[in-house]
Amino acid sequence: MKLQLKPAIIYGCIFQLLLLESCSGIKNCVQCNGKTDEGCDSKTTSDNCKVIQLGGKDSQAKGCRKIHYHPLNDDWYVVRQCAYSGDEWTCEAITGSAGNKNKYTVCECEPDGCNSASHVMPLASVFIAALCAVQILVKAM
């Protein structure tokens, strides 16, 4: 018995591919400052990153960034923003110099919306991509 791909599965796979990377190359990151924006610590909605000037040239965001600030005499807060520099997608804990005892953790990542408070969308993307792969393998049999 040979199984066929249903149109809904095909359209779902195409939709998923469009979600994974937009054709324009413009990154979408959550952008907020917990010091001034209420709810930044739980924000999940991402927005297009703006093209900015770096070194006299237009520069598009390479990824997203999330910073947890731990000021010495204040409550911690989070900043979520577009990342225009960096090629390594990691987290790094940093302590200020002798005159600055603040601590902060900087995490940078590449996929759209990866600096969100929730990682439901990336998990859904993996699930849908796996479903597409299974359907394609079934078709090849």
C-alpha positions as CSV (number, residue, x, y, z in Angstrom):
1,M,0.0,0.0,0.0
2,K,1.5,3.3,-1.1
3,L,0.7,6.4,0.9
4,Q,0.4,9.8,-0.8
5,L,1.2,13.2,0.6
6,K,-2.0,15.1,1.3
7,P,-2.2,18.8,0.1
8,A,-2.6,20.0,3.7
9,I,0.7,18.4,4.6
10,I,2.4,19.9,1.6
11,Y,1.0,23.4,2.4
12,G,2.0,23.0,6.0
13,C,5.6,22.1,5.1
14,I,5.8,25.1,2.7
15,F,4.3,27.4,5.4
16,Q,6.9,26.0,7.9
17,L,9.8,26.7,5.5
18,L,8.5,30.3,5.2
19,L,8.4,30.6,8.9
20,L,11.9,29.3,9.4
21,E,13.6,32.1,7.4
22,S,12.0,35.0,5.6
23,C,13.1,35.6,2.1
24,S,14.0,39.2,2.9
25,G,16.7,38.2,5.4
26,I,15.3,40.7,8.0
27,K,15.6,39.3,11.5
28,N,12.6,39.3,13.9
29,C,13.6,39.7,17.6
30,V,11.8,40.5,20.8
31,Q,12.7,44.1,21.6
32,C,12.1,45.6,25.0
33,N,13.8,47.0,28.1
34,G,12.7,45.7,31.5
35,K,13.8,48.9,33.2
36,T,11.2,50.9,31.2
37,D,8.8,48.4,29.6
38,E,6.4,46.5,31.9
39,G,6.2,42.8,31.0
40,C,9.6,42.6,29.2
41,D,10.6,39.6,31.4
42,S,7.7,37.6,29.9
43,K,7.4,39.1,26.4
44,T,7.2,36.7,23.5
45,T,6.2,38.9,20.5
46,S,9.0,39.7,18.1
47,D,9.3,42.6,15.7
48,N,11.4,43.3,12.6
49,C,14.9,44.5,13.4
50,K,15.7,47.9,11.9
51,V,18.6,48.4,9.5
52,I,21.1,50.6,11.3
53,Q,24.3,52.4,10.3
54,L,27.5,50.8,11.5
55,G,30.8,52.2,10.2
56,G,29.0,54.3,7.7
57,K,27.3,51.2,6.1
58,D,23.8,49.8,6.4
59,S,23.8,46.8,8.7
60,Q,21.1,44.2,9.3
61,A,20.8,42.3,12.5
62,K,22.7,39.0,12.5
63,G,20.6,37.5,15.4
64,C,18.9,38.3,18.7
65,R,20.2,39.2,22.1
66,K,18.9,38.8,25.7
67,I,20.7,40.5,28.6
68,H,19.9,39.8,32.2
69,Y,21.2,42.8,34.2
70,H,21.9,42.4,37.9
71,P,22.8,45.9,39.2
72,L,24.6,45.9,42.6
73,N,22.0,48.0,44.4
74,D,18.9,47.3,42.4
75,D,16.5,44.5,41.2
76,W,17.5,42.5,38.2
77,Y,15.9,43.2,34.8
78,V,16.0,41.9,31.3
79,V,16.7,43.6,27.9
80,R,15.8,41.9,24.7
81,Q,17.2,43.4,21.4
82,C,18.5,42.8,17.9
83,A,22.1,41.7,17.7
84,Y,24.1,43.5,15.0
85,S,27.5,42.1,15.9
86,G,28.9,38.8,16.9
87,D,29.2,35.4,15.2
88,E,29.1,33.1,18.2
89,W,25.7,32.3,19.5
90,T,26.4,31.7,23.2
91,C,25.7,33.0,26.7
92,E,28.4,34.8,28.7
93,A,28.3,35.9,32.3
94,I,30.1,39.2,32.9
95,T,31.1,41.1,36.0
96,G,31.9,44.8,35.8
97,S,35.4,46.2,36.4
98,A,36.7,47.5,39.8
99,G,34.5,50.6,39.6
100,N,31.5,48.8,38.3
101,K,30.3,45.8,40.4
102,N,27.2,45.1,38.3
103,K,26.8,41.6,36.9
104,Y,25.0,40.6,33.7
105,T,24.5,37.7,31.4
106,V,24.4,38.2,27.7
107,C,22.9,35.5,25.5
108,E,23.0,35.8,21.7
109,C,21.2,33.5,19.2
110,E,20.4,33.3,15.5
111,P,16.8,32.1,14.8
112,D,14.0,34.6,14.7
113,G,12.4,35.2,18.0
114,C,15.0,33.2,19.9
115,N,15.4,35.8,22.6
116,S,11.7,35.4,23.6
117,A,10.6,34.5,27.1
118,S,9.0,31.4,25.7
119,H,10.5,28.8,23.3
120,V,7.1,27.4,22.3
121,M,7.5,28.5,18.7
122,P,11.0,27.0,18.2
123,L,9.7,23.7,19.6
124,A,6.7,23.8,17.3
125,S,9.0,24.5,14.4
126,V,11.1,21.4,15.2
127,F,7.9,19.3,15.5
128,I,6.5,20.5,12.2
129,A,9.8,20.1,10.4
130,A,10.0,16.5,11.8
131,L,6.5,15.8,10.6
132,C,7.4,17.1,7.2
133,A,10.5,14.8,7.1
134,V,8.5,11.8,8.0
135,Q,5.9,12.5,5.3
136,I,8.6,12.9,2.7
137,L,10.3,9.6,3.8
138,V,7.0,7.8,3.6
139,K,6.4,9.1,0.1
140,A,9.9,7.9,-0.9
141,M,9.1,4.3,0.1
